[in-house]
């Protein structure tokens, strides 16, 4: 069984967010051409062909006074999941700079739409992860029983610093935090964070093959095997990235199952024998 913890359909609705001149540098750095939009049904076939049993569609969203200004609606994320026959699970995009609306939207998305987590984007919101004003959002996630997935990595600059996750993780041990793209350029710092805080999970999508990131594999195959999660970040990497990811190290069988399935399954409320 394989869970891809961060993968998005290349539908017109999603590709509108990640195309255009402002995104050109990103695509050059990732070394992939911008894909042509496709119908949702094609994405499900791509998942199947790549051997992905369950994909996680992480939403992204910015809002002003409850009105979306960037992203895809959480209703759209939920509709994609509903059309997938269980192959795709949805995670709500939540804007941590619009906190009153965020709390209402979290309640709606989890309880009514059935979404399995919240995805936050500190760099776009211009709010640090450890800002105390965001704590009610983290507390609500714990109340709802869903993880908080944080967009980090090199493109968000200072908002991706692993040290900003330390205080919330310590103060709110009932909340699970997933640091997405959390591999480079501060791989060892992220590993130290997870070592110190057992409610922090590392998801190293896209950047795991960059210089200095190999310690993530050593930790995933040993000391931190319960806290590292595989994801492709498709379409910014290929769905077949799982093959080269697995080939990086000689895996302990139990560790590989945790990284490729069980750790994500536990966060998403999926039974280990799914």
Protein Blocks (a to p, Z undefined) as FASTA:
>chain_A
ZZdfbdcdfbfklmmmmgcjklmmmmmmnopacdddddfklmmmmmmmnopabdcddddd
ddeehiafbdcdfklmmmmmmmnnopaccdddddfklmmlmmmmmmmmmmmnopabdcdd
fklnopafklmklmmmmmmmmmnopacdddedjklmmmlgfklmmmmmmmmmmbccddeh
ilbfclmlmmmmmmmmmkbccdfehjlmgghilmmmmmmmmmmmmmcccdekiakbcfkl
mmmmmmmpccdfklmmmmmmmmmmmmnopafkZZ
